[in-house]
Amino acid sequence: MKLYSRDYNNLTEKELEEWNTLKESQASQRLGSMQVKENNYPNLPKTIRHHLSFFPNNYLDTLEPNNQEKLQVLLNQFSSLLNETSSTEQTMLNFIREKEAYFIIAALFDNYRFGHHDAYIFPEFQLGTDYRVDFLLVGEGSGGYQFIFVELEDPYKKIVLKDGNLGEAFRKGIIQISDWRRWLSSEFQSLSRTFEKYKSRNATLTKEFMRFDPSRCHFAVVAGRRSDFNKNKEKTYRISREHEHQGIKLFHYDNLIDFSKSVIRRRTY
């Protein structure tokens, strides 16, 4: 699924003229599948940055956080919606998608050592016909591309038990991830056909998108509020750390707000 109403695979004549003008300089830097001029990169129009990326319609513009005022308004709206106890995981997912507030989920990159070179997001990403991932984050670091499969669960219902053990919401998300892992280990190669549909016409998929490498696959469940984690804080956070050793990070929705504030402040993922 593409993110934006605009199709960034196609440029207007005016945009092509702008790009041709900006192409001339000395040093070059890779952006997605293409080469752009290092000195000119900050000056490239948003449409060009998308067009030259690996997946033009799923590109997370690392310069977009420069629009701090707009992003702060979106984050405030997200926070207000989250404070409504009638909100569900679908409510939060719909807000992010309809408002194009993808930076809120992309802020999860803050917990990983990739995504700062190149970053993409695929909402409601299908794993064959059996499973759907709420958000797939694809990020590049010095070691190549890696993947974060994100499951959203309810912000309020059955999150953490009084004794500090995980409630139904987190357990459900962890079971879902177990299903994804089994599917990925046997069917990952079939995803190359999906990525082919989204990639730039000029790009060639790299090995990370062709062969399953479990070390490149990470998983995250987002559920509940910070107050849920504090019911039996020591035990809940210990359980969270245990799952992290298994490649699953557990977050509450207040984490998303904190991480998003950091993105806005740093002006990059």
N, C-alpha and C positions, 0 to 999 in steps of 0.2 A: 504494500500500500504506500503510495506516495504521500508526502506530508503537506504539500502546498497546492493551491488552486492553479498556480502558474506551472507550466511544463518547462523546466530549465534545460531540457535537452535542445530546445530550439531558441535561437537568439533572433531578435529583430535586426533589420539592416543597420539601424542606428547603433545598436549594441555591438554588432560586428565591427563597425567603423571605430568605435571606442576601443575595442580590444586590439585591433590592428595598430592603433596609435600608441597604445600602452606597451606593446610588445618589445619595443626597442629600448634596451638598456644593456648593462654589462653582465652582472651575475644572474644566475637563474636558480630557482628553488622548485622542488617538486610539490605540486598540489594535486592530491589524488593520483590520477593516471597521467597527468600532463606536466609540462614544464612551464613555470611562470617566472617572471623576473623578480628577483628578491627585493630589489629596491622599489619595484612598482606594486608589490603584493598588497600593501595596505591601501593603495590607491585604486585597486580594482573595484569596479562596481559589484554590488551583491550578486547581480544576475550572472556576471562573468565568473565569480568565485564558485557559484553553484554549477555552472555549465562545465567548468574544467575539473570538477571533482569526480571521484570514482563512481558515486551514485548521486547524480545531480538533484534528484527529487527527494532524497533522504539525507542530504548533507546538513550537518549542524555547523553553521557558520561560526568559526571561532572569533570573528569580529562582531558578531551580533550582540554579545554582552556589552558592547560599547553603548548600546541604547539603554542606558541604565534606568531612565525614568519609565520607559514603556515596560521593561521587565519587572520593575518594582511594583507597578500597578497590577500586573498580572499575578505576581506572587501574593500581593495583598488580597486579591480576589480569591485566589486558591486557598489562602489561609482562612478567610471568612467562610468559604464554603465548607472547609474541613471542620470548622467549629460548629457547624449545624449537625446535630446528632442523628439526623435522618439521612445524612450522606452515606453512600455505600462506595465500594470500590469502583462500581460502574459510573457513579457520579463523578468521581475524581478522574477516571480515565476519559470520560466524555469531555470534561472541562479542558484537560490538556490537549485533546485532539481538536475540539471545536475552536478553542482560542489560540491554537498553534503555540501553546506554552510548553514546547518540548524541552526547553532548557531545564525545567523542573525535574524531569526524569534523567536528562543528560547529566545533571549535577551529581549523579551517582559515580561518574568518572572520578570524582574527587577522592574516592576510596581505592582507586586502582592506578597502576603506573603506566597507563596507556590512555589514548584518547586526545593527548595534547598535540599530536602531529596531524591527526585526521580523525574526524568523528562523524558517525552516522546513526540514525535511529529509524527503526522499522516498527510502527505500531501494529498491534494485532497480527503478528507474524505467524504464518502457518507452518507447522511441522508436518508435512504430508497432509493427510485428510483427518488425522486422529487428534491432533493437538494444536492449540493456538497460544502463542506467547503474547502476553499483554504488550510488552515492549522488548525488542531486541536492540541492544546497543552494540555497535561495531566501532572499535577504536584502534588507532595505530599508535604504536610507540616505537622505540628503537629496535624492538624485537619483532616487529611486524604487527599484523592485525590480530586482535583478540575479540572475544564475544562475551556479552553479559546478557543473560536471559532473565527477564524481570517478570515476576508475578505479583500483581496487586491483590490484596485481600482486604477485608472489611476494616474500616478505621475504628469500629466500636464494638462489634459483636464477638464474644468468645475469643478474646485475644490471648490473655495470660490468666492462669488460674490464681487463686488466692495464695497457694503454696509456692508460687513462682514458676511452676511448670507451664509449658506452652499450651495455650488453648486451641480450640478447634481451627481457628483461622490460620494460625501459623502451621499447625500440623497438616492442614489441607494443602497449603502452599508447598510444604516440603515433600509431601506425597506426589504433588504435581511435578515437581522438579525431578523426582526419581523416575517418573514416566518419561520425562523429556530426555534424561540421560540415557535410558535404555534405547530410546528411539534414535538419538544422535549417534550412539556407538555403532548402530547397524545401518542407519539410513542417511548419515550425514552427507555422503557424496551426492545424494539426490538434491540437496539444497543448492548445488551449483546451478541447476536449472532455474531455480527461483531467483538467485542473485543475478543470473544472466538477464533476466527480465528488467531488472532495476539499474543495471550498470550503464555507464556512459557508452555510447556507440563506439568511442575510440579506445575504450579500456579493455584490458585482458585480465580476467580473474587470476589472482595470485594463488599460490599453493594453499594458503590458509583457508580459502573458500572451497577447495576441492577435496581435501583429505581431513579426516577427523583427527584432531589432536586434543585430547582431554585437558592438557595443560593450558590450552587457549580458551577453554570454555568455563565461564564463571556464572554463578547463579545468585539471584537476590529475591527475597520475599519482603514486601512492604506491607505492614499491617499495624493497626492500633495507634495509640498515642504514647507520648513519653510517660504519662502518668500510669499507663498499664505496666510498663517496664519497672516502675518504681514501687509496685505493690510488694514485691519481695526481690528487691533490686539485686542483691548479691547473687541469688540463685538464677534469676532470669538472665542476667548478663553472662554468667558462667555457662549456661546452656547455649546462649548465643555464640560465645567463643568456641564451644565444642563443635557447633555446626560450621563455623567458619573454617575450622581445620579440615572439614569435609568438603570445602569449596562452596558452601552456601552462606551468604551473609544475610542476617536478619536485621531489618530496619523498621522503625516506626515512621509515621508520616511527618512528625516534627523534624526528623532527620532530613527529609527532603527539603523542608523550609530552610533549615540551617545550611545545607549544602548549596541551595540556590542563592542564598545571600552571599555565600563565599564566591560563587561564580560571578555574580553581579559586581562584587567588590574587586575581584581580580581581573575582570573583563576577559576571561578566557576559561575554557574547560580544563 
